[in-house]
Amino acid sequence: FSSIVKAVLWGRSVFNSIRKFLQFQLTVNFVALVVAFVGAVAGGRIPLNVLQLLWVNLIMDTMGALALATENPNPALLDDKPHGRDEHLITPKMWKHILVQGMYQMFWLFFFMYAAPVLFERYRITDNCTFATTGPYEVLPNPMFCTNELVSSLGFQVRCWDA
């Protein structure tokens, strides 16, 4: 009988972990999608390029999966009611949490993208870039952050952070 109890306990633990992982992933991807879209449409620039978004997604997937996969089952899960076959994987409460947490994250991201450069001189975006030289090697401008003739000739509008 103890093996059946352990199987039910682990099954419920896996089910809860899947729900937590989905809630986490939907929140992160919702925020990333909205910020990238608004940044591209309203600001004329995207906050992260495609490769950076892929790395963020890879790290978030890996860390979230590891965190939830290594969680031991809680014996209090045996007190929960069984989940029916028709029960949704994402509950209305989870949707509320996704939207509220997503709005909170978007508030701070939009604040740092749009309000901070206006309110604080240190974060103001300029059109001028300064390049440092160290020793015999000149540090070449990074086309993601600074304008150079090649990037400008291709018609890309690139903005630089004031150093």
N, C-alpha and C positions, 0 to 999 in steps of 0.2 A: 504493500500500500504506500510506503514511503517514496517509491520510485514514481508513482502516479502523481503524488503531491509535488515532487521535485520537477516533474515534467510540466505540470500546470504552472508552477511558480516561474520556471524559466520561460515558458511560452508567454506568460503575461509580461514578464520583464522585457522580452524581445519586442513584443507589441508596443509597449510604452516607449522603448528606445527608438523604435521606428517612428512613432508619432513625434517624439522630441526632435529627432533628426529632420523630419519633414518640416516641422515648424521652423527650425533654425534655418534650413536651406531656403525655404520659401521667403522668409524674412530677408535674408541676405540677397537673394536674387531679385526680389521685388525692389529693394532699395537700389541695387546696382543698376537695374534696368531704368528706373525712373531718373536717377541721377545722371546716367549716361545720356538719356534722351533729352532731358532738360538742359544739360550742359552743352550738348551739341546744337540744340535748337535755339535756346535763349542766349547762351554765352558765346556762341561761335567757336567753342573749343570743347573737347571732351576731357574730363578729368583723368581718365585712364585710357591708354590705348588697348588694342585687342590683346596683345601679349601680356600686358599687366593684368587685365581682367581674367585671362586664363590662369595666370599664376595665383591670383587671389582666389579664384574658384577652386583650384587644385588644393591649395593650403586649407581653405575652409572645409572642403569635402573631407580631406584626410584627417584634420584635427577633430572635426565634429564626429566622424565615424569612430575614431579611436576613443574619444571621450565616452561615447555611448556604448561602444562594444565592450569596454572594460568595466562597465558599471555592474556590480553584483546585484542579484535580485533581492528585493526587500520583502521580508515575510509578510508585511502589511498588504502586499498585493493579493494575498489569498482571501482577504476580507472583501475585495471588490466583487461586484456582480460580474457574471460572465458576459463577454461581448457577443452580441448576436451576429448572424451572418450578414444582415442588412445594415449593420451599423457603419456609418461613414468613418473613413480613416482619419479625416480632418474634421473635427467637430466645430460647431459655430463658435465656441469659446476659443478654440485655437485660431480661427480666422480673426477674431477680435484681437487676440494677442499679436498676431502677425501684423495687422494693420496699425495697432497702437505703437508697437516697437519699431515698425518701419517708419512711421511718421516721426517718431523721436529721433531716429538715426538720420532721416532726411533733413530734419530741422538743423541739426548740427553740421551736416555736410554742406547744405546750402549756405549756412552761416559762414563757414570757413571759405567757401568758394566765392560768395558774392558780397557778404556784409563785411567780413574782416578786411578785405582790400580797401573798402571805402572808409571804414572806421579807423583803421590802424595804418599809418604810413609804412610801417615795416613790411606789410604784406601787399602793398600796392603793385599792380602789374604795370610794367613799362614796356616801351618798344626797344629800349637800348639794352645791349648785353655787354658785359665786360668779361674778358677772358684772361685767365691767369696763365702766366708762363713760369715754369720752374726749371731752372738749369738749362741744358741744351734742348730740352723737349718742350714744344709748345703744346698746351692742352687745346685740342680741337673742340670747337663748339658742338654740343650735342643737339642734333636737329629736333629732338623732342622738346627742348626748352629754349633754344636760342636760334635766331634767324641767321642763316648764312646764304650766300649767293645761290647755291644750288637749290636749296629749299624754296627760296623766294622766286627763283626763275620757274619753278614748277607750279607756282600759283598757290602754294599753301600759305595760309595766314597763321603765323606762329607767334605766340606771345612769350615774354620772358619775365621771370620773377626778378624784382629789384634786389640786388645783393646788399 
